[in-house]
């Protein structure tokens, strides 16, 4: 394996690990803050809306990746 391919492989593994870590460790704070914010404010600012959607997408993607890793680990 060339150095460039190895670096790319390691980078992709790190990104996947980071997304899973974020989803497992920050999902509850994201949702708690989001729900409290929804009850207090109306989403008038597009930035707030996009940030909320982005955080929930990160958590959802991390959940799916973690599930697939766990499923693969159990089948091996």
PDB file with SEQRES, HELIX, SHEET and CRYST1 records, atoms N, CA, C and O in Angstrom:
SEQRES   1 A   76  UNK UNK UNK UNK UNK UNK UNK UNK UNK UNK UNK UNK UNK          
SEQRES   2 A   76  UNK UNK UNK UNK UNK UNK UNK UNK UNK UNK UNK UNK UNK          
SEQRES   3 A   76  UNK UNK UNK UNK UNK UNK UNK UNK UNK UNK UNK UNK UNK          
SEQRES   4 A   76  UNK UNK UNK UNK UNK UNK UNK UNK UNK UNK UNK UNK UNK          
SEQRES   5 A   76  UNK UNK UNK UNK UNK UNK UNK UNK UNK UNK UNK UNK UNK          
SEQRES   6 A   76  UNK UNK UNK UNK UNK UNK UNK UNK UNK UNK UNK                  
HELIX    1 AA1 UNK A    3  UNK A   40  1                                  38    
HELIX    2 AA2 UNK A   46  UNK A   75  1                                  30    
CRYST1    1.000    1.000    1.000  90.00  90.00  90.00 P 1           1          
ATOM      1  N   UNK A   1       0.842  -1.168   0.000  1.00  0.00           N  
ATOM      2  CA  UNK A   1       0.000   0.000   0.000  1.00  0.00           C  
ATOM      3  C   UNK A   1       0.895   1.241   0.000  1.00  0.00           C  
ATOM      4  O   UNK A   1       1.840   1.340   0.783  1.00  0.00           O  
ATOM      5  N   UNK A   2       0.588   2.162  -0.870  1.00  0.00           N  
ATOM      6  CA  UNK A   2       1.400   3.365  -0.936  1.00  0.00           C  
ATOM      7  C   UNK A   2       1.087   4.269   0.251  1.00  0.00           C  
ATOM      8  O   UNK A   2       0.065   4.130   0.923  1.00  0.00           O  
ATOM      9  N   UNK A   3       1.997   5.188   0.477  1.00  0.00           N  
ATOM     10  CA  UNK A   3       1.845   6.108   1.604  1.00  0.00           C  
ATOM     11  C   UNK A   3       0.581   6.959   1.451  1.00  0.00           C  
ATOM     12  O   UNK A   3      -0.107   7.226   2.436  1.00  0.00           O  
ATOM     13  N   UNK A   4       0.274   7.383   0.230  1.00  0.00           N  
ATOM     14  CA  UNK A   4      -0.898   8.221  -0.017  1.00  0.00           C  
ATOM     15  C   UNK A   4      -2.186   7.445   0.264  1.00  0.00           C  
ATOM     16  O   UNK A   4      -3.114   7.984   0.867  1.00  0.00           O  
ATOM     17  N   UNK A   5      -2.247   6.183  -0.167  1.00  0.00           N  
ATOM     18  CA  UNK A   5      -3.435   5.369   0.078  1.00  0.00           C  
ATOM     19  C   UNK A   5      -3.590   5.074   1.558  1.00  0.00           C  
ATOM     20  O   UNK A   5      -4.702   5.074   2.085  1.00  0.00           O  
ATOM     21  N   UNK A   6      -2.469   4.822   2.230  1.00  0.00           N  
ATOM     22  CA  UNK A   6      -2.524   4.549   3.667  1.00  0.00           C  
ATOM     23  C   UNK A   6      -3.025   5.779   4.428  1.00  0.00           C  
ATOM     24  O   UNK A   6      -3.840   5.663   5.343  1.00  0.00           O  
ATOM     25  N   UNK A   7      -2.532   6.953   4.042  1.00  0.00           N  
ATOM     26  CA  UNK A   7      -2.976   8.189   4.684  1.00  0.00           C  
ATOM     27  C   UNK A   7      -4.471   8.398   4.457  1.00  0.00           C  
ATOM     28  O   UNK A   7      -5.196   8.757   5.385  1.00  0.00           O  
ATOM     29  N   UNK A   8      -4.929   8.175   3.238  1.00  0.00           N  
ATOM     30  CA  UNK A   8      -6.347   8.350   2.918  1.00  0.00           C  
ATOM     31  C   UNK A   8      -7.199   7.370   3.725  1.00  0.00           C  
ATOM     32  O   UNK A   8      -8.256   7.733   4.240  1.00  0.00           O  
ATOM     33  N   UNK A   9      -6.731   6.134   3.829  1.00  0.00           N  
ATOM     34  CA  UNK A   9      -7.453   5.124   4.592  1.00  0.00           C  
ATOM     35  C   UNK A   9      -7.527   5.512   6.067  1.00  0.00           C  
ATOM     36  O   UNK A   9      -8.585   5.406   6.688  1.00  0.00           O  
ATOM     37  N   UNK A  10      -6.418   5.956   6.619  1.00  0.00           N  
ATOM     38  CA  UNK A  10      -6.387   6.380   8.025  1.00  0.00           C  
ATOM     39  C   UNK A  10      -7.268   7.605   8.254  1.00  0.00           C  
ATOM     40  O   UNK A  10      -7.943   7.697   9.280  1.00  0.00           O  
ATOM     41  N   UNK A  11      -7.270   8.540   7.315  1.00  0.00           N  
ATOM     42  CA  UNK A  11      -8.086   9.735   7.432  1.00  0.00           C  
ATOM     43  C   UNK A  11      -9.570   9.382   7.406  1.00  0.00           C  
ATOM     44  O   UNK A  11     -10.346   9.916   8.199  1.00  0.00           O  
ATOM     45  N   UNK A  12      -9.972   8.488   6.503  1.00  0.00           N  
ATOM     46  CA  UNK A  12     -11.365   8.068   6.445  1.00  0.00           C  
ATOM     47  C   UNK A  12     -11.777   7.344   7.714  1.00  0.00           C  
ATOM     48  O   UNK A  12     -12.892   7.534   8.202  1.00  0.00           O  
ATOM     49  N   UNK A  13     -10.880   6.506   8.262  1.00  0.00           N  
ATOM     50  CA  UNK A  13     -11.167   5.816   9.522  1.00  0.00           C  
ATOM     51  C   UNK A  13     -11.342   6.829  10.651  1.00  0.00           C  
ATOM     52  O   UNK A  13     -12.253   6.701  11.470  1.00  0.00           O  
ATOM     53  N   UNK A  14     -10.468   7.839  10.693  1.00  0.00           N  
ATOM     54  CA  UNK A  14     -10.557   8.856  11.739  1.00  0.00           C  
ATOM     55  C   UNK A  14     -11.855   9.641  11.635  1.00  0.00           C  
ATOM     56  O   UNK A  14     -12.500   9.903  12.650  1.00  0.00           O  
ATOM     57  N   UNK A  15     -12.246  10.017  10.432  1.00  0.00           N  
ATOM     58  CA  UNK A  15     -13.489  10.772  10.244  1.00  0.00           C  
ATOM     59  C   UNK A  15     -14.688   9.940  10.698  1.00  0.00           C  
ATOM     60  O   UNK A  15     -15.589  10.447  11.367  1.00  0.00           O  
ATOM     61  N   UNK A  16     -14.690   8.656  10.325  1.00  0.00           N  
ATOM     62  CA  UNK A  16     -15.769   7.763  10.746  1.00  0.00           C  
ATOM     63  C   UNK A  16     -15.790   7.651  12.270  1.00  0.00           C  
ATOM     64  O   UNK A  16     -16.855   7.736  12.883  1.00  0.00           O  
ATOM     65  N   UNK A  17     -14.621   7.461  12.885  1.00  0.00           N  
ATOM     66  CA  UNK A  17     -14.532   7.361  14.336  1.00  0.00           C  
ATOM     67  C   UNK A  17     -15.019   8.651  15.005  1.00  0.00           C  
ATOM     68  O   UNK A  17     -15.728   8.605  16.010  1.00  0.00           O  
ATOM     69  N   UNK A  18     -14.637   9.793  14.444  1.00  0.00           N  
ATOM     70  CA  UNK A  18     -15.038  11.085  15.002  1.00  0.00           C  
ATOM     71  C   UNK A  18     -16.546  11.268  14.948  1.00  0.00           C  
ATOM     72  O   UNK A  18     -17.144  11.728  15.921  1.00  0.00           O  
ATOM     73  N   UNK A  19     -17.164  10.920  13.846  1.00  0.00           N  
ATOM     74  CA  UNK A  19     -18.618  11.052  13.727  1.00  0.00           C  
ATOM     75  C   UNK A  19     -19.323  10.152  14.733  1.00  0.00           C  
ATOM     76  O   UNK A  19     -20.291  10.565  15.372  1.00  0.00           O  
ATOM     77  N   UNK A  20     -18.837   8.920  14.873  1.00  0.00           N  
ATOM     78  CA  UNK A  20     -19.440   8.005  15.849  1.00  0.00           C  
ATOM     79  C   UNK A  20     -19.255   8.538  17.266  1.00  0.00           C  
ATOM     80  O   UNK A  20     -20.181   8.494  18.076  1.00  0.00           O  
ATOM     81  N   UNK A  21     -18.058   9.041  17.566  1.00  0.00           N  
ATOM     82  CA  UNK A  21     -17.793   9.572  18.906  1.00  0.00           C  
ATOM     83  C   UNK A  21     -18.710  10.755  19.209  1.00  0.00           C  
ATOM     84  O   UNK A  21     -19.295  10.833  20.289  1.00  0.00           O  
ATOM     85  N   UNK A  22     -18.831  11.669  18.255  1.00  0.00           N  
ATOM     86  CA  UNK A  22     -19.701  12.839  18.453  1.00  0.00           C  
ATOM     87  C   UNK A  22     -21.141  12.386  18.693  1.00  0.00           C  
ATOM     88  O   UNK A  22     -21.815  12.877  19.599  1.00  0.00           O  
ATOM     89  N   UNK A  23     -21.602  11.443  17.868  1.00  0.00           N  
ATOM     90  CA  UNK A  23     -22.997  11.013  18.011  1.00  0.00           C  
ATOM     91  C   UNK A  23     -23.250  10.320  19.337  1.00  0.00           C  
ATOM     92  O   UNK A  23     -24.335  10.455  19.903  1.00  0.00           O  
ATOM     93  N   UNK A  24     -22.277   9.583  19.841  1.00  0.00           N  
ATOM     94  CA  UNK A  24     -22.479   8.866  21.098  1.00  0.00           C  
ATOM     95  C   UNK A  24     -22.319   9.764  22.318  1.00  0.00           C  
ATOM     96  O   UNK A  24     -22.962   9.533  23.342  1.00  0.00           O  
ATOM     97  N   UNK A  25     -21.489  10.764  22.226  1.00  0.00           N  
ATOM     98  CA  UNK A  25     -21.211  11.588  23.405  1.00  0.00           C  
ATOM     99  C   UNK A  25     -21.957  12.914  23.443  1.00  0.00           C  
ATOM    100  O   UNK A  25     -22.118  13.498  24.515  1.00  0.00           O  
ATOM    101  N   UNK A  26     -22.407  13.391  22.313  1.00  0.00           N  
ATOM    102  CA  UNK A  26     -23.043  14.701  22.290  1.00  0.00           C  
ATOM    103  C   UNK A  26     -24.500  14.677  21.847  1.00  0.00           C  
ATOM    104  O   UNK A  26     -25.115  15.733  21.703  1.00  0.00           O  
ATOM    105  N   UNK A  27     -25.060  13.497  21.629  1.00  0.00           N  
ATOM    106  CA  UNK A  27     -26.446  13.448  21.161  1.00  0.00           C  
ATOM    107  C   UNK A  27     -27.420  14.002  22.192  1.00  0.00           C  
ATOM    108  O   UNK A  27     -28.316  14.771  21.844  1.00  0.00           O  
ATOM    109  N   UNK A  28     -27.258  13.628  23.431  1.00  0.00           N  
ATOM    110  CA  UNK A  28     -28.182  14.121  24.457  1.00  0.00           C  
ATOM    111  C   UNK A  28     -28.066  15.635  24.643  1.00  0.00           C  
ATOM    112  O   UNK A  28     -29.091  16.316  24.682  1.00  0.00           O  
ATOM    113  N   UNK A  29     -26.834  16.193  24.760  1.00  0.00           N  
ATOM    114  CA  UNK A  29     -26.768  17.662  24.851  1.00  0.00           C  
ATOM    115  C   UNK A  29     -27.346  18.372  23.623  1.00  0.00           C  
ATOM    116  O   UNK A  29     -28.000  19.406  23.757  1.00  0.00           O  
ATOM    117  N   UNK A  30     -27.107  17.821  22.426  1.00  0.00           N  
ATOM    118  CA  UNK A  30     -27.680  18.429  21.219  1.00  0.00           C  
ATOM    119  C   UNK A  30     -29.198  18.463  21.312  1.00  0.00           C  
ATOM    120  O   UNK A  30     -29.814  19.494  21.045  1.00  0.00           O  
ATOM    121  N   UNK A  31     -29.805  17.343  21.687  1.00  0.00           N  
ATOM    122  CA  UNK A  31     -31.256  17.274  21.721  1.00  0.00           C  
ATOM    123  C   UNK A  31     -31.847  18.076  22.875  1.00  0.00           C  
ATOM    124  O   UNK A  31     -32.891  18.707  22.714  1.00  0.00           O  
ATOM    125  N   UNK A  32     -31.201  18.060  24.023  1.00  0.00           N  
ATOM    126  CA  UNK A  32     -31.706  18.838  25.161  1.00  0.00           C  
ATOM    127  C   UNK A  32     -31.665  20.323  24.833  1.00  0.00           C  
ATOM    128  O   UNK A  32     -32.649  21.037  25.022  1.00  0.00           O  
ATOM    129  N   UNK A  33     -30.533  20.777  24.346  1.00  0.00           N  
ATOM    130  CA  UNK A  33     -30.418  22.195  23.991  1.00  0.00           C  
ATOM    131  C   UNK A  33     -31.399  22.539  22.884  1.00  0.00           C  
ATOM    132  O   UNK A  33     -32.035  23.592  22.924  1.00  0.00           O  
ATOM    133  N   UNK A  34     -31.526  21.667  21.900  1.00  0.00           N  
ATOM    134  CA  UNK A  34     -32.448  21.911  20.799  1.00  0.00           C  
ATOM    135  C   UNK A  34     -33.895  21.996  21.255  1.00  0.00           C  
ATOM    136  O   UNK A  34     -34.633  22.876  20.814  1.00  0.00           O  
ATOM    137  N   UNK A  35     -34.308  21.087  22.137  1.00  0.00           N  
ATOM    138  CA  UNK A  35     -35.692  21.106  22.588  1.00  0.00           C  
ATOM    139  C   UNK A  35     -35.980  22.288  23.503  1.00  0.00           C  
ATOM    140  O   UNK A  35     -37.050  22.890  23.418  1.00  0.00           O  
ATOM    141  N   UNK A  36     -35.045  22.622  24.367  1.00  0.00           N  
ATOM    142  CA  UNK A  36     -35.224  23.803  25.217  1.00  0.00           C  
ATOM    143  C   UNK A  36     -35.281  25.050  24.339  1.00  0.00           C  
ATOM    144  O   UNK A  36     -36.096  25.944  24.566  1.00  0.00           O  
ATOM    145  N   UNK A  37     -34.418  25.099  23.348  1.00  0.00           N  
ATOM    146  CA  UNK A  37     -34.391  26.253  22.457  1.00  0.00           C  
ATOM    147  C   UNK A  37     -35.683  26.353  21.669  1.00  0.00           C  
ATOM    148  O   UNK A  37     -36.182  27.455  21.438  1.00  0.00           O  
ATOM    149  N   UNK A  38     -36.232  25.223  21.253  1.00  0.00           N  
ATOM    150  CA  UNK A  38     -37.492  25.241  20.508  1.00  0.00           C  
ATOM    151  C   UNK A  38     -38.641  25.774  21.343  1.00  0.00           C  
ATOM    152  O   UNK A  38     -39.531  26.445  20.822  1.00  0.00           O  
ATOM    153  N   UNK A  39     -38.627  25.477  22.643  1.00  0.00           N  
ATOM    154  CA  UNK A  39     -39.727  25.940  23.486  1.00  0.00           C  
ATOM    155  C   UNK A  39     -39.584  27.414  23.850  1.00  0.00           C  
ATOM    156  O   UNK A  39     -40.570  28.069  24.187  1.00  0.00           O  
ATOM    157  N   UNK A  40     -38.364  27.936  23.784  1.00  0.00           N  
ATOM    158  CA  UNK A  40     -38.128  29.320  24.174  1.00  0.00           C  
ATOM    159  C   UNK A  40     -38.152  30.257  22.968  1.00  0.00           C  
ATOM    160  O   UNK A  40     -38.681  31.365  23.056  1.00  0.00           O  
ATOM    161  N   UNK A  41     -37.595  29.830  21.865  1.00  0.00           N  
ATOM    162  CA  UNK A  41     -37.458  30.688  20.687  1.00  0.00           C  
ATOM    163  C   UNK A  41     -38.186  30.111  19.485  1.00  0.00           C  
ATOM    164  O   UNK A  41     -38.511  28.925  19.425  1.00  0.00           O  
ATOM    165  N   UNK A  42     -38.424  30.984  18.549  1.00  0.00           N  
ATOM    166  CA  UNK A  42     -38.909  30.573  17.238  1.00  0.00           C  
ATOM    167  C   UNK A  42     -37.715  30.669  16.305  1.00  0.00           C  
ATOM    168  O   UNK A  42     -36.936  31.619  16.380  1.00  0.00           O  
ATOM    169  N   UNK A  43     -37.572  29.687  15.429  1.00  0.00           N  
ATOM    170  CA  UNK A  43     -36.428  29.683  14.526  1.00  0.00           C  
ATOM    171  C   UNK A  43     -36.604  30.749  13.441  1.00  0.00           C  
ATOM    172  O   UNK A  43     -37.044  30.456  12.330  1.00  0.00           O  
ATOM    173  N   UNK A  44     -36.257  31.971  13.781  1.00  0.00           N  
ATOM    174  CA  UNK A  44     -36.293  33.047  12.798  1.00  0.00           C  
ATOM    175  C   UNK A  44     -34.983  33.125  12.032  1.00  0.00           C  
ATOM    176  O   UNK A  44     -34.952  33.577  10.887  1.00  0.00           O  
ATOM    177  N   UNK A  45     -33.918  32.691  12.656  1.00  0.00           N  
ATOM    178  CA  UNK A  45     -32.595  32.807  12.063  1.00  0.00           C  
ATOM    179  C   UNK A  45     -32.258  31.517  11.324  1.00  0.00           C  
ATOM    180  O   UNK A  45     -32.307  30.432  11.902  1.00  0.00           O  
ATOM    181  N   UNK A  46     -31.920  31.640  10.060  1.00  0.00           N  
ATOM    182  CA  UNK A  46     -31.580  30.485   9.228  1.00  0.00           C  
ATOM    183  C   UNK A  46     -30.356  29.751   9.783  1.00  0.00           C  
ATOM    184  O   UNK A  46     -30.260  28.529   9.679  1.00  0.00           O  
ATOM    185  N   UNK A  47     -29.434  30.497  10.366  1.00  0.00           N  
ATOM    186  CA  UNK A  47     -28.232  29.876  10.943  1.00  0.00           C  
ATOM    187  C   UNK A  47     -28.594  28.913  12.062  1.00  0.00           C  
ATOM    188  O   UNK A  47     -28.043  27.814  12.127  1.00  0.00           O  
ATOM    189  N   UNK A  48     -29.505  29.299  12.941  1.00  0.00           N  
ATOM    190  CA  UNK A  48     -29.933  28.427  14.033  1.00  0.00           C  
ATOM    191  C   UNK A  48     -30.608  27.176  13.495  1.00  0.00           C  
ATOM    192  O   UNK A  48     -30.377  26.077  13.998  1.00  0.00           O  
ATOM    193  N   UNK A  49     -31.424  27.339  12.496  1.00  0.00           N  
ATOM    194  CA  UNK A  49     -32.125  26.205  11.910  1.00  0.00           C  
ATOM    195  C   UNK A  49     -31.154  25.234  11.260  1.00  0.00           C  
ATOM    196  O   UNK A  49     -31.262  24.023  11.453  1.00  0.00           O  
ATOM    197  N   UNK A  50     -30.207  25.755  10.493  1.00  0.00           N  
ATOM    198  CA  UNK A  50     -29.224  24.896   9.836  1.00  0.00           C  
ATOM    199  C   UNK A  50     -28.303  24.215  10.851  1.00  0.00           C  
ATOM    200  O   UNK A  50     -27.932  23.057  10.664  1.00  0.00           O  
ATOM    201  N   UNK A  51     -27.934  24.913  11.908  1.00  0.00           N  
ATOM    202  CA  UNK A  51     -27.097  24.302  12.943  1.00  0.00           C  
ATOM    203  C   UNK A  51     -27.836  23.153  13.623  1.00  0.00           C  
ATOM    204  O   UNK A  51     -27.251  22.100  13.875  1.00  0.00           O  
ATOM    205  N   UNK A  52     -29.109  23.350  13.918  1.00  0.00           N  
ATOM    206  CA  UNK A  52     -29.904  22.300  14.549  1.00  0.00           C  
ATOM    207  C   UNK A  52     -30.042  21.088  13.628  1.00  0.00           C  
ATOM    208  O   UNK A  52     -29.881  19.951  14.069  1.00  0.00           O  
ATOM    209  N   UNK A  53     -30.335  21.326  12.369  1.00  0.00           N  
ATOM    210  CA  UNK A  53     -30.461  20.231  11.411  1.00  0.00           C  
ATOM    211  C   UNK A  53     -29.121  19.513  11.260  1.00  0.00           C  
ATOM    212  O   UNK A  53     -29.070  18.283  11.225  1.00  0.00           O  
ATOM    213  N   UNK A  54     -28.043  20.283  11.172  1.00  0.00           N  
ATOM    214  CA  UNK A  54     -26.711  19.695  11.024  1.00  0.00           C  
ATOM    215  C   UNK A  54     -26.325  18.812  12.190  1.00  0.00           C  
ATOM    216  O   UNK A  54     -25.782  17.725  11.995  1.00  0.00           O  
ATOM    217  N   UNK A  55     -26.602  19.272  13.413  1.00  0.00           N  
ATOM    218  CA  UNK A  55     -26.276  18.476  14.595  1.00  0.00           C  
ATOM    219  C   UNK A  55     -27.076  17.174  14.618  1.00  0.00           C  
ATOM    220  O   UNK A  55     -26.539  16.121  14.962  1.00  0.00           O  
ATOM    221  N   UNK A  56     -28.341  17.243  14.256  1.00  0.00           N  
ATOM    222  CA  UNK A  56     -29.161  16.033  14.240  1.00  0.00           C  
ATOM    223  C   UNK A  56     -28.729  15.071  13.135  1.00  0.00           C  
ATOM    224  O   UNK A  56     -28.814  13.856  13.307  1.00  0.00           O  
ATOM    225  N   UNK A  57     -28.272  15.598  12.014  1.00  0.00           N  
ATOM    226  CA  UNK A  57     -27.765  14.733  10.938  1.00  0.00           C  
ATOM    227  C   UNK A  57     -26.489  14.026  11.391  1.00  0.00           C  
ATOM    228  O   UNK A  57     -26.315  12.836  11.131  1.00  0.00           O  
ATOM    229  N   UNK A  58     -25.595  14.751  12.066  1.00  0.00           N  
ATOM    230  CA  UNK A  58     -24.362  14.132  12.578  1.00  0.00           C  
ATOM    231  C   UNK A  58     -24.696  12.995  13.532  1.00  0.00           C  
ATOM    232  O   UNK A  58     -24.093  11.925  13.456  1.00  0.00           O  
ATOM    233  N   UNK A  59     -25.644  13.215  14.421  1.00  0.00           N  
ATOM    234  CA  UNK A  59     -26.029  12.178  15.374  1.00  0.00           C  
ATOM    235  C   UNK A  59     -26.646  10.981  14.651  1.00  0.00           C  
ATOM    236  O   UNK A  59     -26.350   9.836  14.990  1.00  0.00           O  
ATOM    237  N   UNK A  60     -27.491  11.233  13.670  1.00  0.00           N  
ATOM    238  CA  UNK A  60     -28.127  10.142  12.926  1.00  0.00           C  
ATOM    239  C   UNK A  60     -27.100   9.324  12.144  1.00  0.00           C  
ATOM    240  O   UNK A  60     -27.149   8.094  12.155  1.00  0.00           O  
ATOM    241  N   UNK A  61     -26.182   9.994  11.475  1.00  0.00           N  
ATOM    242  CA  UNK A  61     -25.144   9.294  10.711  1.00  0.00           C  
ATOM    243  C   UNK A  61     -24.256   8.478  11.658  1.00  0.00           C  
ATOM    244  O   UNK A  61     -23.919   7.331  11.363  1.00  0.00           O  
ATOM    245  N   UNK A  62     -23.891   9.060  12.766  1.00  0.00           N  
ATOM    246  CA  UNK A  62     -23.078   8.339  13.746  1.00  0.00           C  
ATOM    247  C   UNK A  62     -23.788   7.127  14.305  1.00  0.00           C  
ATOM    248  O   UNK A  62     -23.170   6.086  14.529  1.00  0.00           O  
ATOM    249  N   UNK A  63     -25.081   7.257  14.530  1.00  0.00           N  
ATOM    250  CA  UNK A  63     -25.859   6.123  15.024  1.00  0.00           C  
ATOM    251  C   UNK A  63     -25.848   4.982  14.011  1.00  0.00           C  
ATOM    252  O   UNK A  63     -25.650   3.825  14.382  1.00  0.00           O  
ATOM    253  N   UNK A  64     -26.057   5.299  12.740  1.00  0.00           N  
ATOM    254  CA  UNK A  64     -26.064   4.267  11.702  1.00  0.00           C  
ATOM    255  C   UNK A  64     -24.682   3.625  11.577  1.00  0.00           C  
ATOM    256  O   UNK A  64     -24.578   2.402  11.483  1.00  0.00           O  
ATOM    257  N   UNK A  65     -23.630   4.429  11.573  1.00  0.00           N  
ATOM    258  CA  UNK A  65     -22.277   3.877  11.471  1.00  0.00           C  
ATOM    259  C   UNK A  65     -21.947   2.975  12.665  1.00  0.00           C  
ATOM    260  O   UNK A  65     -21.359   1.906  12.500  1.00  0.00           O  
ATOM    261  N   UNK A  66     -22.326   3.407  13.847  1.00  0.00           N  
ATOM    262  CA  UNK A  66     -22.087   2.608  15.043  1.00  0.00           C  
ATOM    263  C   UNK A  66     -22.871   1.299  14.987  1.00  0.00           C  
ATOM    264  O   UNK A  66     -22.358   0.243  15.358  1.00  0.00           O  
ATOM    265  N   UNK A  67     -24.102   1.373  14.526  1.00  0.00           N  
ATOM    266  CA  UNK A  67     -24.921   0.171  14.382  1.00  0.00           C  
ATOM    267  C   UNK A  67     -24.291  -0.810  13.401  1.00  0.00           C  
ATOM    268  O   UNK A  67     -24.218  -2.008  13.678  1.00  0.00           O  
ATOM    269  N   UNK A  68     -23.840  -0.312  12.268  1.00  0.00           N  
ATOM    270  CA  UNK A  68     -23.219  -1.184  11.263  1.00  0.00           C  
ATOM    271  C   UNK A  68     -21.930  -1.805  11.786  1.00  0.00           C  
ATOM    272  O   UNK A  68     -21.664  -2.980  11.530  1.00  0.00           O  
ATOM    273  N   UNK A  69     -21.132  -1.038  12.511  1.00  0.00           N  
ATOM    274  CA  UNK A  69     -19.907  -1.589  13.112  1.00  0.00           C  
ATOM    275  C   UNK A  69     -20.238  -2.687  14.116  1.00  0.00           C  
ATOM    276  O   UNK A  69     -19.599  -3.740  14.130  1.00  0.00           O  
ATOM    277  N   UNK A  70     -21.235  -2.436  14.951  1.00  0.00           N  
ATOM    278  CA  UNK A  70     -21.631  -3.426  15.952  1.00  0.00           C  
ATOM    279  C   UNK A  70     -22.184  -4.694  15.285  1.00  0.00           C  
ATOM    280  O   UNK A  70     -21.893  -5.810  15.716  1.00  0.00           O  
ATOM    281  N   UNK A  71     -22.969  -4.509  14.251  1.00  0.00           N  
ATOM    282  CA  UNK A  71     -23.524  -5.648  13.512  1.00  0.00           C  
ATOM    283  C   UNK A  71     -22.422  -6.483  12.881  1.00  0.00           C  
ATOM    284  O   UNK A  71     -22.461  -7.712  12.937  1.00  0.00           O  
ATOM    285  N   UNK A  72     -21.436  -5.822  12.278  1.00  0.00           N  
ATOM    286  CA  UNK A  72     -20.303  -6.529  11.676  1.00  0.00           C  
ATOM    287  C   UNK A  72     -19.457  -7.245  12.729  1.00  0.00           C  
ATOM    288  O   UNK A  72     -18.968  -8.349  12.491  1.00  0.00           O  
ATOM    289  N   UNK A  73     -19.286  -6.618  13.887  1.00  0.00           N  
ATOM    290  CA  UNK A  73     -18.492  -7.231  14.963  1.00  0.00           C  
ATOM    291  C   UNK A  73     -19.185  -8.486  15.494  1.00  0.00           C  
ATOM    292  O   UNK A  73     -18.517  -9.463  15.836  1.00  0.00           O  
ATOM    293  N   UNK A  74     -20.482  -8.468  15.565  1.00  0.00           N  
ATOM    294  CA  UNK A  74     -21.210  -9.634  16.070  1.00  0.00           C  
ATOM    295  C   UNK A  74     -21.230 -10.780  15.062  1.00  0.00           C  
ATOM    296  O   UNK A  74     -21.266 -11.949  15.448  1.00  0.00           O  
ATOM    297  N   UNK A  75     -21.206 -10.450  13.784  1.00  0.00           N  
ATOM    298  CA  UNK A  75     -21.244 -11.508  12.763  1.00  0.00           C  
ATOM    299  C   UNK A  75     -19.880 -12.178  12.580  1.00  0.00           C  
ATOM    300  O   UNK A  75     -19.796 -13.279  12.034  1.00  0.00           O  
ATOM    301  N   UNK A  76     -18.815 -11.517  13.035  1.00  0.00           N  
ATOM    302  CA  UNK A  76     -17.464 -12.100  12.898  1.00  0.00           C  
ATOM    303  C   UNK A  76     -17.098 -12.969  14.033  1.00  0.00           C  
ATOM    304  O   UNK A  76     -16.000 -13.524  14.055  1.00  0.00           O  
TER     305      UNK A  76                                                      
END                                                                             
